[in-house]
Amino acid sequence: MLSPDELERYARHIVLRDVGGPGQAALKRASALVVGAGGLGAPALMYLAAAGIGTLGVVDDDVVSLSNLQRQVIHTTPDIGRHKVESAAERIAALNPHVRFVGHATWLNADNALSLIGDYDLVLDGSDNFSTRYLVSDACFFAKRPLITAALGTFDGSLTTIRAHETNEQGEFNPTYRCLFPEAPPPGTVPACAEAGVMGALAGVLGSMMAMEAIREIVGFGDGLVGRLLMIDARAMRFETLRYERDPANPLNGDGPAFDDLSIHRE
């Protein structure tokens, strides 16, 4: 049940025909884990908290630095040197005290990924490296959890939703992250944001869209991004959508799965 305070707080959601009271109650019952409290995770966390998600977790072992503040809007100048999960917890509590916040100040790895992800209904991956993205996507498949995953470039970004553990209307498995990106690019070919730079406001746009996709997955309205990759070109202010399908050769739910646990991520 929603309290009188919650009814007023979420009034603009409740009057939406596609959300209403049942949708808001679904948000209150739901839990989401955000991987990374950085440029993408910061706005995603704030909008999920504002939307009234019941339990909001974040996994990040980093501390706030001055260069983060250009885009990681959940942190402030006095937070420099603090663990990001601590400053995020304070900001979320101030924004919406009805949200249960859980901070995991640890590095996500093959040993803890399944246990962490398995405690939540869905996952949002805002990590900034390919090894973590593949780990998260594989773990979500084995844990049978939906995944909203995004990537941010200098003036570009992309977003998709993965439900590879489920089948579509034709009874076929949905595509995996590995169907979209079979292999990570060779080390050194994609510069980190510290080297190439990143437009801070674009992180806000993409992180907010991650939250939008998560809310859609929980409430169940409209058409999500399963099997579709949304691409943003901020220079031309252009949005395009690319459809992609399951690759029968992919090693997760392909015709001949190559592994059935996360041991490959320990190599």
Buried (B, 14 or more C-beta within 10 A) or exposed (E): EBEEEBEEBBEEBBEEEEBBBEBBBBBBEBBBBBBBBBBBBBBBBBBBBBBBBBBBBBBBEBBBEEEBBBBBBBBBEEBBEBBBBBBBBBBBEEBBEBBEBBBBBEEBBBEBBBEBBBBBBBBBBBBBEBEBBBBBBBBBBBBEBBBBBBBBBBBBBBBBBBBBBEEBEEEEBBBBBBBBBEEEEEEEEBEEBEEEEBBBEBBBBBBBBBBBBBBBBBBEBEEBBBBBBBBBEBEEEEEEEEEEEBBEEBBBBBEEEEEEEBEEBEE
